[in-house]
Each structure stands twice: as structure tokens, then as C-alpha cells.
Amino acid sequence: MRIASLTILLLPSLALAQAKVYPVGNGRPTAAEARKEMGIPSTDEVRGQVDNVGYASKAEAMAKVWELAAQPPAPLSLGPLPRPGVVGLIGPHDDYAYAARVDREIYPLVTAKTVVVVGVFHRYRRFGAHDQMVFDSYRAWRSPDGDIAVSPLRDEVVAALPKDEAVKDGVAHDSEHSIEAIAYFLKHARPDVEIVPVIIPTASFTRLTAMATHLGDALAGVMKKRKLQLGRDVAVIISTDGTHYGNDFQYAPFGAGGIDALAKAMAQDRSLIETTLAGPLGLDKAQKFFAAVVNPDKPDEYRMPWCGRFSVPFGLVFLSETAKKLGLGALRGLPLALGVSVDTPELKTRDVGVAPTAPANLYHFVTQPAVAFVAGK
């Protein structure tokens, strides 16, 4: 870890993490109830914005985030950046105040017009959701830079999926923030971008694999029909934050906190990235990741609290299957960066309304992993 970073860690003004632990079993909200909880409520056709504090909600705020996030200090590098046009990414959805430096490095690597964003479904218990891919039902999503169109590929793909595996649920998406942070960066980089949002609730690895395989088959079929290429025309981004460390997250294997605990937690996440997300993609690596972050026999039980415990293994299999059906062969994962909510100074964007939303310090921090996926050598 960099000397400058350690100095920052000791400052009294420490980072706040977007990630939260959500309560269980409150009951499914109505559309009106879900919209009441949003920072900017949805309409019947356009999905609004859940978090209008942690993420930018106005054009000038997004422009300032974009500009400041490109300035040093950079997040911890795990390897060189590939050329733009990657077929896929794993990236964070933490508050822009901390994760934007990672966001700024990686999300512009996706240049495709259509992006399937595989999100976390944090509140799946509240909705009683499990064993299904949850797509949205909107025409577009609002963003600081104007509406983001939902791609017509969504409806074609959903129509090709087994009926018990996919559902459209706008209310579920109204309650989930894990796609917003990514979508707004994509829109700022490419104004005509279109998205296919899908969030993944709890499921066994067998069920996740089956659903991801079917989604890959469906997407590849639509792409072949439309003569679209992976990377050039369509890409996939998988949303996750990494380890949530601290007693309030009920995860402190290296002690309550401090610099030593931070260093060990970062080393553990780096090892997980390099052993399960790097190199040739395969079912074995997705299964290894799944077993590392949850109890495979009881997937609701964390082993390592990555909020992408379902989105990441699902996304790995989905990407791999899509590439295989398009004749691209095995994809390769390239570790890019590993940020953490207390490793770099807070982005100075409070004056434009973009600020941290939850406390973070050496006893409460969240990591921000970044991995690219490419085809060929």
C-alpha cells in the first residue's frame, strides 16, 4: 500500500461507504412506496434515481466528478489497462466520493453502444426474490446527462428465456442502486449508450449457472440475428463492491480494524481476484469464487461479504457462454485495480451535491475491485 495512502488513512476526515447491510423481511413495497424512498422518483415510463447523494444527479455534478476522478492519487493498480473496446468488466458501485477514481479508469474501456449491466439485488429478501433474473420494465433510465434508453435487446432476450427464470419488475429496480453508478459513467462517456439492466437475487450455484447459460444463449442468438459483435456493439458490466469490513458488517477476521486489518483484507481480496477472476474464464473459477464468498449449501450466508456474491459468478458464466456461442472461445480476465473507501481522499464534490452516504474508517471500510475481460491473446 502506498505511503501517501497510509497518511490519508490517519486523517480525521475519513471516507464514507455507499454499501449498506439491509434488513430482512419488511415485505414487498408497492410501486408508490418504493418511489417514495427514491431520491428522484420514477415515472411510469422512466426509471428515476435511488441515490441522488452518493451519485451525481445533475449534469454539472457529473462533469465535476468525471474531471476530478481523473486526477491523482490513482487507486491501487493490479495491472495495465487494456485498450478500449473490452467485452466486459467487473466494477464497483460505491459512492462516487471514493469509487469514482476506479470508475473513471475502467468504465470508459467499454465503448459498445449496448451494455448489459448485471447488478446486485441487495434487498432480495424484502421482495422474496430468488432463483430468477430480474429485468426492469422501463423505456429509459434518468441520468445526470439525460435519459438512458433501455435497449430493445432486453425484450428480445427475455422472450427467449425460460418463463420461470426471468421476470420484469420495475419496483425491484426502483429499490436498487447498484446499476446507477455504472450507467451514469457510461452515459457521460457515450451519450447514445443503451442499457439492459438485470439484477440477480439469491440462488444456488447450479441455478445461477443454468440461468446464466440460458441468458448467454439468448443474447448470442439475438446478436447473431442482428449481426452484432461482442465488445464492438455489445458489452457486459458486472456490478459489485468487494469486502465490507468491520464489526458493524459482522466481518472482522483480522481484528476490529486498523492499518494491519486493512492491509490483510486488501491482500485477501487481491488473492481472490487473481485466483478466481483473472486468466481464462471457466465454470471452475466461477464456482471457486462462489464458494469463497458464500456457503454453497446456504447461499444466504456470507463467507466474505462481497455484495456481488450472486452477480459475479452469474456474470462470469453469462459472459463465458455468450462468447462461446459467438465463436470467440475463452475470454480472459485482466485485474486492473483494487480501490478501498479509505485509501484515497474524498472527491471534492460536496459543493455540487455529491457526498458520502455512510460512515467509513479503518474500522468500517469497503473495497472496490476492477477486472476487464477480453477476447483473444
N, C-alpha and C positions, 0 to 999 in steps of 0.2 A: 504494500500500500504506500502511496506517495507521502513524503514528509509534509508537503503542503496540506494534504488531506487530513493528516493526523492533527495538524494545528487547528484546522477548521472544526474538527470534532470536539475540541475543547472549548470552543466559543459558547457563550451562554445562549446566543440566538441560534437555536438548532432547528433542523428541518422537521416538517410535519408530513406524515404519510397519508396518502389517499386511502390505502387499504383499510378495511374495517372487518370486524367479526360481526356477522348479522345474527339476530335472534331466530329461534326456531319456532315454527308452528303458530304464527299470528293469524293465519287464514288468508286465502287468496283475496287481494283487493279488487274492487270494481275498477273500471276504467276511470271513473271520476276520482276515486280515492288515490289511484296511482298517479294521476296527473296533478293532484293537489300536492303530492310530495316532490314533484319535479321543480327544478329551478326555473325552467321555461316550459310550461305545459304543452303537450302535443295537441294538435287538432285532429280531426277525423282523417285527414289525408297526409299530414306532415308530422313526423315524429319530432318532439321537442328536444329538450336538453335536461338531463337529470342533474348534472353538476355544473352550475354556472359560476362556481368559485374556484374550484381546483383546476378547471379548464377555461380557456378563453370563451367568451360569448359574443364579443364584438370584433369587427374587422381590425380596428386599431390595436386591440389587445392581442389578437393572433399574430399580427405583424411584429409586435414588440417581442412576443415570445419567440418567434422564428428568428429574429435578429439576435437577441441576447443568448439564445441557446447555442448559437454557433461560436460564441466566444469562450475562451478558456476560463476555468480548467476543464479539460475533457474528462469523461468518465473513464474508469479503468478499461484499457484496451485488452481484448483477448486475441486479436489478430487483425490483419489488414482488411480494409473494406474492399469488397468486390466491386466490379463495375456495375453501374445502374442497369436495371433490367432483370433483377433476380426473380426467380419463380415463387419464392416465398420467404417469410420472415417469422420469427418469434420476437415479440416486443412487448414493452410494459404499458400499463395504463395508469401508473401512479400520477400524483399531482404534477402539473407542469412545473411547479416551483422547484421540483427536484429531478423529475424524469425527463424534462424537455431536452436536456443535453444528449441523452441517449436517443430520444425520439428524433432529434434533428439530424443525428448521424445516420440513422438506419431507415426511417420511413421514406426519404427521397430515393432510396435504392429501388423502390417499387415504382416502375414507370408505366405499368399496364393501365389501360383505361378502366377495366373492370376488376374489382378486388373483392374476393370472398373474405370476409372478416369473421374468424371463428372466435367468439367471445366467451368469457366466463359467465356463468349464471349464478351469481353469489346467493341470491335469495330463492334458490330452487325449493328449499324446504317450505317456505311460506306459500309457494304455489302448488306444493305437492307434485312437483315436476320430476320425472325420472325416465330414463330409457327412451328419450325422444330428442330429435334435433328440433330446436325451437327457432323458427324463422319469424321475421317481422311481417306486418300486414300493411305497411305504409307505401305511399307513392314516392316519398322522399324523406330525408332527414334534414332538419335545420342545422346550420353550422355558422360560425362567425363570419364566414366568407360567402354566405348564401346557401341555398338548398343543395343537398347532395342527392342526386337521383338514385333510386333503387333500380338496379339493373333488371331488364326483362328476363335475364337468365334465371332469376330467382323462381319465377312461376314455372318455367320450363323444367327446371331441375326438380322442384317439389313435385310436379306432376309425374315425374319418372320414379319417385321413391316409393317404397312400400308404405301403405297407408298408416300402419301402426308405428312408423319410425319418424314421421315428420309432422309438424303442426305449425300453423301460422298463429301467432299470439302477440298482438301489438301491446297488450297490457304488460306482458312479461318484459318486453323490451323497454317499456316506459319505466320499469323499476330497476333497470340495469345500466351501469355506467361504463362497462369495460370495453365497449366499442367506440365510444365518443372520442376519447383522447386520440385514438389512431385515425379515425375518419377525418377529424379536423386537420390533422397534419397532411393527410392525403389530398384533401380539398385545396389546401393552401399551395401545395406543390403542383397540382394539376387541376385546374378549375372544372374540367369536364369529367372528372372521375365519377364512376358509378360503383355502388357497393352492393354486395349480397350479405346482409348481416344474419348470423346464426349464432345462438348461444347454446351451450351444452351443459345439461344438468347431470346429476349423478347417474352412474351406470357401472355395471361390471366391465372388466376389460373385454370379455367376449362380446358383450353387447356393443360397447364402443367400437370395437373392431368391425363388427358387422355393419353398423350404421355408417362408419367412415368409408368402408369399402363400397357400399351402395351409393353414397354421395359422390365418391370419386368416379364410379362408373357412370352415374347420371351426368356429372359435369363434363366428363370426357366425351360422352355421346353428344351433348349439346354443342360442345366446342368443335367437334368434327363436322357436325351439320352446318355450323356457321363459319367453318374454316378459320377458327381462332387458334392462336398459339399460346402455350403456357410461357409466361414471362413477358412476351411481347404484347399480348392482348388481355390476358387474364393472369392474375397472381393471387396468392393466398397469404393472409397475415393471421397469425395465432396470437391472441392476447393473453398475457399472464404477467403478474408480478411474482417475484421469487419468494424466498424465505421471509416470513413475518416473525421477527424475533422479539421476545420479551415475555415477562410473566403474564402481562395482560393478554397476550396471544396464546398463553398456555404452552409456550415453547421456549425453553431456555436450557438446552443441553450443555452449554459451555459456561454456565453460571448466569447470574441475573443480568449481567451486561458489562459494559466497559470495553476498552480497546481490544483486549485479548479475545473477548467473546465475539466482537465484530470481525476480527481477523479470522477466527476459526469458522464462523458462519459463512464468510465470503469464500474461504478456501473450500468449504463443503459444497457450496453452490457451484463454484468453478469446476470442481471434480464431477458433479452431477451433469453439468453442461457438456464437459469434454468426454464423458463416458457414455452418455445416452443421446445427445443431440448433435454431436459432431461426427463427421465422416459419412460413409454410405448409410442412407436411411434404410431401415428394415423393421419388421414386426418385432424382432427381439429387442431392439433398442426402445421401442415404444412401450413394450411390456416391462422392461427394466426400469424405465422412468416411472411408470405407474406404480410398480412395487416399491419404489423408493419413497414416493410421496404419500401413498395411502396404504392401508391394509387391504390387500387384494380380496380378502374374504369379507371385509366390511368396508367398502369404498368410502363411506361417510367418515371414517376415522382417518385423520391425518397421521402420517409418519413425519413428513416435513411439510410445513404449511405453505405450500405454493398454491395460490388461488387458481392457477391453471391446471389443477390436478386432473381435470377431465378434458379441458380444451386442448392441452398439449398432446397427450397420447392420441386423442381423436384426430387432431390436426396432422400429426406425423403420418398416421395411416392414410388419411384422406389425401394428403399431398402425394405420398408414395403411389397410391392406387391411381390417382389422376395421371401422374407422369407415366406410369406403366401402360395404362390403356391408350395413351397418346404416343406410345412408342419411344419414349425418352430414356428408358432404362432407369437405373438407380440414381436418385438425387443425392447430393452431398450437403451436409450441414457444416457451416463455417461459423464458429464462435466469433463474435465481434466485440462485445463489451459486457461489462457487469457493473452497473451503477448501484448505488445504495443511497437511501434517503438522507444519510448523514455524512456523506463523503465529499460533497461539493457544496459551495454556498448557495443559499436560496436564490433563485432567479429574482431579480429586482423588478417585479411586475405588479406589486400591490397597488401602484398608482393607477393601473388600468383594470383593476378588479380581479386579478388572477393571484390567488393566495393559497397557502396550505389549508387543509381542511381537518387535520387530525394531528395530535402531537407525535413527535419523533425525536429520539435522542439515543444515546449509547445504550439505553435500556429498553428501547422501543424503536426498531428500525425495519425497513423493508428493502429488499434487493430488487434490482431491475435488469433482468437478463436480456440479451440481444443475440440472435442467431440468424444467419441468412441461409437460404437453400438455393443451390444452383444445379443445373444440369451439365453433364459433360465433364471434361477434365479441368 
